[in-house]
Amino acid sequence: MTNQAPKEENLRYSEQELKEFEDIINVKLTASRNELTYIKASLNGTAGEGIDGTVGNAKLMEDVADSNEKESLNQLAARLQKFIRLLELALMRIKNGTYGICVDTGKLIPKERLRVVPHTQQSVEAKKARL
């Protein structure tokens, strides 16, 4: 039985590994863009909706509910836009060869983390250190 020294850490992911991450990102990007389109359509379609003939407090409550729903949808749309931008930046890092490298440590971010959070630029350890 021979004890082998741990092999030196890779500095970059292989083309095949990058293709896997690119596919994951593209699936998330498509889903996020579709969801954003749906939210934008909902926001545009809710204007002018309501029950005709409602009066007094019922109309006021309906207006408040509509306003709260629009605010929630706007916040969700903003988060989705940010997420889409982060995914697009991750695709750019794949193209320029810097994807999967922790910005704090310079080491490869574990594949497991990238599969779950493909837009990350930090290892878990580096992220915890920043907190």
SEKOL-220867 format. One record per atom (N, C-alpha, C, O, CB): x, y, z; residue in three letters. Coordinates in steps of 0.02 Angstrom, whole numbers, padded with zeros to 5 digits, always signed. Glycine has a CB too. Example, Ala and Ser with C-alpha at 12.3 -4.5 7.8 and 13.67 -1.06 7.14 Angstrom:
+00660-00284+00390ala+00615-00225+00390ala+00660-00165+00390ala+00712-00166+00423ala+00565-00224+00452ala+00642-00112+00354ser+00684-00053+00357ser+00645+00002+00394ser+00670+00057+00402ser+00704-00030+00286ser
# end
This chain:
+00042-00059+00000met+00000+00000+00000met+00044+00062+00000met+00088+00069+00042met-00048+00000+00061met+00033+00106-00046thr+00073+00166-00050thr+00031+00226-00032thr-00027+00232-00051thr+00103+00175-00121thr+00061+00269+00005asn+00028+00332+00022asn+00046+00383-00031asn+00104+00401-00040asn+00048+00357+00093asn-00004+00405-00066gln+00009+00455-00118gln-00004+00524-00088gln-00053+00535-00052gln-00035+00444-00180gln+00040+00569-00103ala+00030+00638-00081ala-00030+00666-00118ala-00042+00648-00176ala+00093+00682-00094ala-00069+00709-00085pro-00126+00738-00121pro-00101+00775-00183pro-00051+00811-00181pro-00165+00787-00074pro-00137+00765-00237lys-00115+00798-00299lys-00125+00873-00293lys-00169+00897-00257lys-00153+00770-00360lys-00084+00908-00329glu-00086+00980-00327glu-00154+01004-00352glu-00183+00976-00399glu-00029+01010-00370glu-00179+01055-00321glu-00245+01081-00340glu-00243+01110-00411glu-00195+01142-00431glu-00270+01135-00290glu-00297+01097-00448asn-00303+01126-00515asn-00314+01201-00508asn-00343+01225-00459asn-00362+01093-00555asn-00291+01237-00556leu-00299+01309-00555leu-00361+01331-00595leu-00386+01387-00587leu-00237+01344-00583leu-00385+01286-00638arg-00444+01301-00678arg-00483+01237-00689arg-00457+01182-00683arg-00425+01334-00746arg-00547+01246-00706tyr-00588+01188-00724tyr-00577+01171-00797tyr-00559+01214-00837tyr-00663+01201-00710tyr-00587+01107-00814ser-00577+01084-00883ser-00634+01111-00927ser-00684+01136-00902ser-00575+01006-00886ser-00624+01105-00992glu-00675+01127-01039glu-00740+01089-01028glu-00795+01119-01032glu-00651+01117-01112glu-00736+01024-01014gln-00795+00984-01002gln-00831+01007-00939gln-00893+01011-00938gln-00776+00909-00995gln-00794+01022-00886glu-00825+01047-00824glu-00857+01115-00835glu-00911+01128-00811glu-00772+01051-00767glu-00822+01158-00872leu-00850+01224-00887leu-00914+01218-00928leu-00961+01257-00919leu-00799+01267-00924leu-00916+01170-00973lys-00977+01159-01013lys-01035+01139-00968lys-01091+01162-00978lys-00965+01104-01067lys-01022+01097-00918glu-01074+01078-00871glu-01101+01139-00834glu-01161+01147-00827glu-01047+01026-00820glu-01055+01182-00810phe-01077+01242-00775phe-01114+01290-00821phe-01163+01321-00801phe-01016+01278-00744phe-01091+01296-00883glu-01124+01338-00932glu-01196+01314-00944glu-01243+01354-00948glu-01085+01339-00999glu-01205+01249-00948asp-01272+01221-00957asp-01317+01236-00897asp-01375+01255-00906asp-01268+01145-00968asp-01290+01229-00837ile-01328+01244-00776ile-01349+01317-00776ile-01407+01333-00762ile-01287+01228-00713ile-01302+01361-00793ile-01316+01433-00793ile-01368+01449-00846ile-01414+01489-00833ile-01252+01473-00807ile-01363+01420-00905asn-01411+01435-00958asn-01481+01412-00940asn-01530+01446-00957asn-01389+01401-01023asn-01488+01356-00906val-01554+01333-00884val-01583+01383-00834val-01641+01403-00840val-01550+01262-00851val-01543+01405-00786lys-01566+01453-00736lys-01581+01521-00768lys-01629+01555-00749lys-01513+01462-00680lys-01541+01539-00817leu-01551+01603-00852leu-01617+01603-00891leu-01655+01651-00888leu-01493+01616-00900leu-01630+01549-00926thr-01693+01543-00964thr-01753+01545-00917thr-01801+01581-00930thr-01694+01478-01006thr-01751+01507-00863ala-01806+01506-00815ala-01817+01575-00784ala-01873+01597-00776ala-01793+01453-00760ala-01762+01608-00766ser-01767+01674-00735ser-01794+01726-00783ser-01835+01768-00764ser-01700+01696-00709ser-01772+01724-00845arg-01797+01771-00895arg-01872+01760-00908arg-01910+01808-00916arg-01758+01764-00961arg-01892+01696-00911asn-01964+01681-00921asn-02005+01706-00862asn-02059+01734-00871asn-01974+01606-00930asn-01979+01696-00802glu-02015+01719-00742glu-02020+01795-00741glu-02071+01823-00723glu-01981+01694-00678glu-01966+01828-00760leu-01966+01902-00762leu-02016+01927-00814leu-02052+01976-00801leu-01895+01928-00778leu-02019+01895-00871thr-02067+01914-00923thr-02139+01907-00896thr-02181+01951-00907thr-02058+01871-00986thr-02151+01852-00861tyr-02218+01840-00832tyr-02235+01894-00780tyr-02290+01919-00778tyr-02221+01770-00799tyr-02187+01911-00738ile-02198+01962-00686ile-02212+02029-00718ile-02257+02065-00697ile-02138+01966-00639ile-02172+02046-00768lys-02183+02110-00803lys-02252+02112-00835lys-02286+02164-00833lys-02129+02123-00856lys-02273+02057-00864ala-02340+02055-00894ala-02394+02061-00840ala-02445+02094-00851ala-02349+01989-00933ala-02382+02030-00783ser-02430+02036-00728ser-02435+02108-00704ser-02489+02133-00689ser-02410+01990-00670ser-02378+02140-00699leu-02378+02210-00677leu-02415+02255-00727leu-02452+02299-00707leu-02306+02236-00667leu-02404+02243-00791asn-02438+02283-00841asn-02512+02266-00845asn-02553+02310-00861asn-02405+02273-00909asn-02530+02204-00832gly-02599+02182-00837gly-02641+02199-00777gly-02702+02201-00782gly-02601+02110-00848gly-02610+02213-00720thr-02650+02227-00660thr-02674+02299-00658thr-02720+02315-00621thr-02610+02212-00598thr-02645+02342-00698ala-02669+02411-00699ala-02740+02413-00727ala-02754+02387-00780ala-02622+02456-00741ala-02783+02444-00690gly-02851+02451-00713gly-02896+02393-00695gly-02956+02395-00709gly-02852+02460-00787gly-02869+02341-00664glu-02911+02286-00643glu-02948+02306-00580glu-02928+02352-00545glu-02870+02221-00632glu-03000+02271-00565gly-03037+02286-00504gly-03110+02267-00515gly-03131+02251-00571gly-03031+02360-00483gly-03146+02271-00463ile-03217+02254-00467ile-03256+02318-00474ile-03254+02362-00430ile-03240+02213-00405ile-03291+02325-00530asp-03331+02384-00540asp-03388+02385-00489asp-03416+02333-00473asp-03358+02388-00612asp-03405+02443-00466gly-03462+02450-00422gly-03445+02441-00348gly-03490+02447-00306gly-03513+02401-00442gly-03382+02426-00332thr-03365+02421-00261thr-03362+02492-00234thr-03342+02539-00268thr-03298+02383-00249thr-03382+02497-00171val-03385+02564-00142val-03351+02566-00075val-03341+02514-00043val-03458+02586-00134val-03332+02625-00055gly-03308+02637+00012gly-03247+02596+00031gly-03198+02591-00006gly-03361+02624+00061gly-03253+02565+00090asn-03196+02529+00119asn-03175+02469+00076asn-03116+02453+00072asn-03213+02505+00188asn-03222+02437+00045ala-03205+02379+00003ala-03160+02400-00054ala-03111+02366-00069ala-03269+02345-00025ala-03175+02456-00086lys-03134+02481-00141lys-03065+02502-00115lys-03014+02489-00147lys-03168+02541-00176lys-03063+02534-00057leu-03000+02556-00028leu-02956+02495-00012leu-02896+02495-00025leu-03013+02598+00036leu-02986+02443+00017met-02949+02383+00034met-02923+02348-00029met-02867+02322-00031met-02993+02334+00074met-02963+02348-00081glu-02942+02319-00144glu-02883+02357-00173glu-02836+02327-00198glu-03000+02318-00194glu-02886+02424-00170asp-02832+02466-00195asp-02767+02454-00156asp-02713+02451-00185asp-02851+02540-00192asp-02773+02447-00091val-02715+02434-00048val-02685+02365-00065val-02624+02358-00071val-02733+02438+00027val-02728+02316-00073ala-02704+02248-00091ala-02669+02249-00158ala-02617+02218-00167ala-02763+02199-00092ala-02698+02285-00207asp-02667+02290-00273asp-02599+02325-00268asp-02551+02303-00299asp-02713+02329-00321asp-02596+02377-00228ser-02534+02414-00219ser-02480+02369-00187ser-02422+02370-00208ser-02546+02476-00176ser-02500+02332-00136asn-02453+02286-00102asn-02428+02232-00150asn-02370+02214-00150asn-02485+02254-00040asn-02474+02206-00189glu-02455+02154-00238glu-02407+02181-00289glu-02358+02149-00307glu-02518+02125-00272glu-02420+02241-00314lys-02375+02273-00363lys-02306+02285-00333lys-02256+02275-00366lys-02405+02339-00389lys-02305+02307-00270glu-02240+02319-00237glu-02201+02253-00230glu-02141+02252-00242glu-02251+02350-00167glu-02236+02200-00211ser-02203+02135-00205ser-02177+02111-00273ser-02121+02085-00278ser-02252+02083-00176ser-02218+02119-00324leu-02196+02099-00391leu-02137+02141-00416leu-02092+02115-00448leu-02255+02105-00440leu-02138+02206-00400asn-02082+02249-00419asn-02018+02227-00384asn-01964+02226-00415asn-02097+02322-00402asn-02023+02210-00320gln-01964+02186-00283gln-01939+02120-00311gln-01878+02111-00319gln-01981+02178-00208gln-01984+02075-00327leu-01965+02012-00356leu-01932+02022-00424leu-01883+01990-00441leu-02027+01966-00363leu-01960+02067-00464ala-01931+02082-00530ala-01861+02110-00522ala-01816+02092-00560ala-01976+02132-00568ala-01850+02154-00474ala-01784+02182-00463ala-01734+02128-00442ala-01677+02128-00466ala-01787+02237-00408ala-01755+02082-00399arg-01711+02027-00378arg-01695+01982-00438arg-01638+01960-00446arg-01744+01986-00321arg-01745+01969-00479leu-01734+01927-00538leu-01686+01961-00587leu-01643+01928-00616leu-01800+01912-00573leu-01694+02026-00596gln-01649+02062-00641gln-01577+02059-00616gln-01531+02050-00656gln-01671+02136-00648gln-01568+02065-00551lys-01501+02060-00522lys-01473+01989-00531lys-01415+01981-00550lys-01502+02078-00446lys-01515+01938-00519phe-01494+01869-00527phe-01475+01855-00599phe-01424+01822-00612phe-01550+01821-00505phe-01514+01880-00646ile-01500+01871-00718ile-01432+01903-00735ile-01392+01874-00771ile-01556+01902-00762ile-01421+01962-00709arg-01357+01996-00722arg-01299+01956-00693arg-01247+01949-00726arg-01358+02068-00690arg-01307+01928-00633leu-01254+01887-00603leu-01240+01824-00644leu-01183+01804-00652leu-01272+01868-00531leu-01293+01794-00671leu-01285+01735-00713leu-01249+01753-00778leu-01206+01716-00802leu-01354+01703-00729leu-01268+01811-00807glu-01235+01834-00869glu-01161+01847-00857glu-01119+01832-00899glu-01269+01897-00895glu-01145+01875-00799leu-01075+01887-00782leu-01037+01821-00772leu-00978+01816-00790leu-01069+01930-00718leu-01071+01771-00744ala-01040+01705-00736ala-01024+01675-00805ala-00971+01646-00814ala-01087+01658-00697ala-01069+01684-00853leu-01055+01660-00921leu-00995+01696-00951leu-00955+01665-00986leu-01117+01670-00966leu-00988+01760-00936met-00930+01797-00960met-00866+01771-00929met-00814+01767-00962met-00939+01873-00945met-00869+01752-00864arg-00810+01724-00832arg-00791+01656-00862arg-00732+01639-00866arg-00822+01717-00756arg-00841+01618-00882ile-00826+01555-00916ile-00788+01569-00981ile-00739+01536-00996ile-00892+01515-00931ile-00812+01618-01018lys-00781+01635-01082lys-00709+01662-01073lys-00665+01648-01114lys-00823+01688-01120lys-00698+01701-01020asn-00631+01730-01012asn-00585+01689-00968asn-00528+01710-00954asn-00637+01800-00983asn-00609+01631-00945gly-00565+01585-00909gly-00557+01598-00835gly-00511+01570-00804gly-00500+01586-00940gly-00599+01639-00805thr-00592+01652-00734thr-00648+01621-00692thr-00651+01632-00632thr-00591+01727-00722thr-00692+01583-00724tyr-00749+01554-00689tyr-00726+01501-00638tyr-00682+01461-00652tyr-00798+01522-00739tyr-00757+01504-00580gly-00745+01454-00528gly-00685+01468-00485gly-00667+01427-00442gly-00736+01388-00560gly-00653+01525-00495ile-00595+01543-00454ile-00617+01594-00402ile-00646+01646-00419ile-00538+01572-00499ile-00605+01578-00339cys-00625+01622-00284cys-00588+01688-00289cys-00527+01690-00295cys-00612+01588-00216cys-00626+01743-00286val-00596+01809-00291val-00554+01827-00230val-00511+01871-00233val-00649+01861-00302val-00567+01792-00175asp-00530+01807-00113asp-00468+01764-00104asp-00415+01788-00083asp-00575+01799-00054asp-00474+01699-00121thr-00419+01653-00108thr-00379+01635-00170thr-00322+01613-00165thr-00445+01590-00076thr-00409+01643-00229gly-00377+01623-00291gly-00380+01548-00304gly-00353+01524-00354gly-00305+01645-00290gly-00413+01512-00259lys-00421+01439-00268lys-00486+01423-00302lys-00532+01464-00306lys-00417+01404-00199lys-00490+01362-00328leu-00552+01340-00360leu-00608+01333-00309leu-00598+01306-00254leu-00541+01274-00396leu-00665+01358-00327ile-00725+01349-00286ile-00749+01277-00299ile-00750+01255-00356ile-00782+01402-00305ile-00766+01240-00247pro-00788+01171-00256pro-00847+01165-00305pro-00892+01207-00306pro-00807+01140-00189pro-00845+01112-00345lys-00897+01100-00395lys-00967+01099-00363lys-01015+01125-00391lys-00885+01035-00432lys-00971+01068-00305glu-01036+01062-00272glu-01067+01130-00260glu-01127+01140-00270glu-01029+01024-00205glu-01026+01178-00239arg-01051+01246-00227arg-01072+01279-00293arg-01124+01311-00297arg-00997+01290-00192arg-01032+01270-00344leu-01048+01300-00409leu-01111+01270-00440leu-01147+01305-00476leu-00990+01293-00457leu-01124+01208-00426arg-01185+01177-00453arg-01247+01206-00420arg-01299+01212-00451arg-01183+01101-00443arg-01241+01225-00357val-01298+01253-00320val-01302+01329-00330val-01357+01356-00339val-01291+01237-00244val-01245+01363-00329val-01242+01436-00336val-01193+01451-00394val-01137+01473-00382val-01219+01471-00269val-01216+01440-00456pro-01169+01445-00512pro-01141+01514-00526pro-01093+01522-00564pro-01202+01420-00573pro-01171+01565-00497his-01147+01633-00508his-01098+01657-00455his-01074+01714-00459his-01207+01680-00512his-01084+01615-00405thr-01042+01637-00350thr-00970+01650-00373thr-00946+01621-00422thr-01042+01586-00295thr-00938+01695-00337gln-00867+01709-00350gln-00825+01695-00288gln-00766+01712-00285gln-00858+01782-00372gln-00857+01664-00237gln-00822+01650-00175gln-00834+01579-00152gln-00888+01551-00162gln-00844+01699-00121gln-00784+01551-00120ser-00793+01487-00086ser-00833+01500-00023ser-00838+01558-00001ser-00724+01452-00070ser-00860+01448+00006val-00898+01457+00069val-00853+01487+00123val-00875+01531+00160val-00927+01389+00092val-00792+01462+00127glu-00746+01486+00179glu-00732+01561+00170glu-00733+01599+00219glu-00680+01446+00176glu-00721+01583+00109ala-00707+01653+00096ala-00768+01696+00112ala-00762+01751+00139ala-00686+01663+00024ala-00827+01671+00095lys-00888+01708+00110lys-00899+01715+00184lys-00917+01768+00208lys-00949+01674+00078lys-00887+01661+00222lys-00893+01663+00295lys-00842+01711+00325lys-00857+01746+00374lys-00884+01593+00325lys-00783+01713+00297ala-00731+01757+00323ala-00750+01831+00314ala-00729+01873+00354ala-00665+01743+00287ala-00789+01845+00262arg-00810+01915+00250arg-00864+01938+00298arg-00872+01998+00311arg-00836+01923+00178arg-00901+01890+00326leu-00957+01909+00370leu-00936+01932+00437leu-00978+01949+00479leu-01003+01852+00378leu
# end
